Amino acid sequence: MAPTLLEEWMPAFLAQLAAPSARLTRAASSDGTPLLYVFDTERESFAEFLQDSDGWTVRQGGPVALWDDIE
């Protein structure tokens, strides 16, 4: 599943059922590259998404595999 699906209401609603305290965050790097993250401060976990030519690479950190739970 592409993380950009979380910008649509139904996938976002379903993701909130799996990770109620998680939040999607958009940012930009200093060179303007778009960055996309899901943070869950209650569970001290995150997922970082990097878009490449093949799709998305996900890097997760913290005690919970947050993106695995959402997917």
C-alpha positions as CSV (number, residue, x, y, z in Angstrom):
1,M,0.0,0.0,0.0
2,A,1.3,3.4,-0.9
3,P,1.4,5.8,2.1
4,T,-0.2,8.5,0.0
5,L,-3.4,6.5,0.3
6,L,-3.6,7.9,3.8
7,E,-4.6,11.2,2.3
8,E,-7.9,9.7,1.3
9,W,-10.6,9.6,4.0
10,M,-11.4,5.8,4.0
11,P,-7.8,4.5,4.2
12,A,-7.1,7.2,6.8
13,F,-10.1,6.1,8.8
14,L,-9.0,2.4,8.7
15,A,-5.4,3.3,9.6
16,Q,-6.7,5.2,12.7
17,L,-8.4,1.9,13.8
18,A,-5.0,0.1,13.6
19,A,-3.0,3.0,15.1
20,P,-5.3,5.5,16.9
21,S,-2.6,7.9,18.1
22,A,-0.6,7.9,14.8
23,R,-0.4,11.0,12.6
24,L,0.6,11.5,9.0
25,T,3.1,14.3,8.6
26,R,4.4,15.9,5.4
27,A,7.6,17.9,5.2
28,A,10.3,18.9,2.8
29,S,14.0,18.5,2.9
30,S,16.4,21.5,2.5
31,D,16.6,20.7,-1.2
32,G,12.8,20.6,-1.6
33,T,12.4,16.8,-1.7
34,P,9.0,15.9,-0.3
35,L,9.1,13.8,2.9
36,L,6.3,11.7,4.4
37,Y,6.2,10.3,7.9
38,V,3.8,8.6,10.2
39,F,4.5,9.3,13.9
40,D,3.0,7.7,17.0
41,T,4.2,9.5,20.0
42,E,2.2,7.3,22.5
43,R,4.0,4.2,21.2
44,E,7.2,6.1,20.5
45,S,7.3,4.7,16.9
46,F,7.6,6.1,13.4
47,A,7.6,5.2,9.7
48,E,9.5,7.2,7.1
49,F,8.6,6.9,3.5
50,L,11.0,7.6,0.6
51,Q,9.7,7.5,-3.0
52,D,11.9,6.0,-5.6
53,S,11.5,4.7,-9.2
54,D,10.1,1.4,-7.9
55,G,7.6,2.7,-5.5
56,W,8.1,3.4,-1.8
57,T,10.8,2.4,0.7
58,V,9.7,2.4,4.3
59,R,12.1,2.8,7.3
60,Q,10.5,2.1,10.7
61,G,11.8,2.8,14.2
62,G,10.7,2.3,17.8
63,P,9.2,-0.6,19.7
64,V,6.3,-1.0,17.2
65,A,6.5,-1.7,13.5
66,L,4.0,1.0,12.9
67,W,3.6,0.7,9.2
68,D,3.1,-3.0,9.5
69,D,0.2,-2.4,11.9
70,I,-1.4,0.1,9.6
71,E,-0.9,-2.0,6.4
